[in-house]
Amino acid sequence: MLSSYLLGAFLRTYWVGALELGLFTAVGLLALRNSPVRNRSARLAVVVGLVFSFVMIVISASIHSDASRAVASVWTGLLLLFIVVVLVRQILLMPTVTMQSIYGAISAYLIIGLMFAAYYSAIYFLLGRQFFAHHQPGTSATFQYFSFTTLTTLGYGDFTAAEAGGRAVAMIEAMSGQVFLATLVARLVASFRPTARSAETGAADAD
């Protein structure tokens, strides 16, 4: 996730979107590896999703129209939403809270920020390259920057949504970020108890 964010922040080439989508697809496969799909219909849906992701990667890398970028951004957002749901489900099904649970929650939080950045990108291309106020440019870097400052409710104010639709999505993201931190992450941290191995390791380090 951090690699994807850095790619969008520092690279300005047209194929960044395709590379990010490839990374997100790989993350989705990793999430599914830890949550085996046993239902036949679910397995078929996963295969169809992988094929569609591959098609979107090819389209994003080869076709540079606003429509193709909008479709690829929408699919990226849906793919990231699926990953968040899988991660949160795995976290909630774990019998005890471990460091793996906390790391999973942090990963889900980062994915939420990237997911909303994809939706902002889709709105930008669907509205004829208009999203930010004062006609500020919309790039992968600015969408991710705006998304994470909104998710964390920092609200620097240097980038703001110009249209009502973009503002509505930004408000949903801000509320989602606060609810996620105040419920899931806070609950996990409060319920976390070091394992016996961790306690022994800490005692050995102290000696």
N, C-alpha and C positions, 0 to 999 in steps of 0.2 A: 504494500500500500504506500509506504514511504517512497519507494522507487518510482511508482507511478506519479506521485505528487511532484517529485523532483524532475521527472521527465517533462511534465506539463509546465513547470515553472521555468526551466532553463532552455528547452528546445523550442524552436519556432518553425519547424518544418511541417509540411502538410500531412505527413504520415504519423504524427504523434498520436492522433486519435486512434488509428489502427493498432499501433503498438500498445497503447493503454488498454484497448479492448482485448487484445491478446493476453495481456497480463491479468486482466479481470477474469477472463475465461479460465486461465490456469488457477486462479484463486478459487473460483467456483468448483473446479475439479478437486482441489485440496479439501474444500469444505465437505464435498460429497464423499470423499474417501473416508472421512471420520464419521459419516452418517450414511451407512450402506442403504441403498434403495432396493427394497425387496419386492415392492409391488410392480407388476409387469407394466401397467399403464404409466406408472411414475418413471420407470426405466425408459420407456418409449419417449416420454416427454423430455427426459434429459438428453437423449440422443438427438431429438429434433432441435432442442435448444443449442446443442453443440454445433450442429450443422448450420443453424441460422447464425450463430456467432461467427463461424468461419465465413459465411457469405457476407456478413456485415463488415468483417475485417477486410475482405477483398474489395468491397464497394468503397469503404472509407479510404483505402489506400490508392485506389485507381480512379474513382469518380469524385471530382471536387466540386460538385454542385451543392447549393445550399440545401436542397431537398434530401440528397443522400446523406449529408452531414447531420441533418435534423433526425432522420430515421435512425442513423447509427447512434446518435446521442440518446434517443428515446430507448433503444434496445440496451445501451450501456446502463442507463438508469434502472431499467427493469432487471437486468442481470445482477446489479449490485444490490437491489432490493431483495432478490432471491437469496443472495449470499447472506445478507443480514438476518433474514428470517431463519435460515439454516443454522447460523451461528448462535443466535439467541435461543433457538429450540434446543440445541445441544447443551448450552449452558444451563438452561432451566431443568433439563432432564438429568443432569449430573447429581448423584446422591449427596455429595459434599462439595463445599466450595474450596477450590484449590487455586494455586497460582495460575494454572492453565485456564481456569474459569475467568479470572481477572484479565489475563492477557487476551482471551477471546472477546470479552466485553469491550476492551480498549480497541481491538481490531474492528469490531462492529461499529464503534463510534466513529473511527476514521473512515470506514466505508460509507457511513451515512453522509459524511461531508462530501465525499467524492460522488456519491449518488446524486445529491442535489446539484452539484456542479454540472453533471451531465444534463439534468433537466433544464438548468439555466441556459446551457449551450443549445439545447433543442428549441427553447423559446426564442433565443436570439436568431437562429436561422429561419424559424417559421415566421417570424415577424419582420423579415427583410433586413436582418442584421441590425436590429434595434433592441436593446435591453437596458443598458445603463443610461442614467440621466446625463445631460450635456454631451450626448453623442460620444461618450468614451468608448474606446475599442473593446470588443469582446474577443478574448482569446482563452485558450485552455488555462493559462496562468491566472488571468483576471477572474475567471469563473471560479476556480478553486480558491483563490484568495478571498473573494466575496463570500463563497460558501462557508469557509471555515471561520471567518470573522462573524458571520451570521449564526452559525451553529454554536459558537462559544459566547454569543451575545456581546462581543467586543464592540461592534458597530463603530468602526473608525469614521465612517461617513465620507471617505474619499471615493467610494463606489456605492451607488444607490440605484435601485431598480426604478426605471422611469414609468413603466406601465402598471396598471392595477393587477394584472395577472402575475407579473414578476414579483410584485410586492406581496401578494397573497402567498405565493410559494415560499418566499423568504420568511414570512411570519410562521408558516407551518414548520419550516426548518428550525427556526429559533425555539419554538415551543417543543419540538421533538428533541432537540439537544438538551434542554433543561430537564424534561421529563426523563430522558434516558439516564442522565447523570444522577438525578435525584431519586430514581427508583432502582433500576437494575444495578448500576455501578455502586451506589451507596449501600445497597443491600448486600452485594457480594463482599465488599470490603468489611462491613460490619459482621458478617457471618464467617469470615475467613479465620481459620485456626491453623497454625503451623502444624505440619505432620511430625511424627516422631523422629523421622530422619532429619527434618529441618532443625528440630530442637537439639538433637545430638550434634549436628554440624555446628550449630551456634555455640553450644557448650565447649566443643573442641576448639573452636576459634578463640573463645575467651581464655581457655587454658594456654 
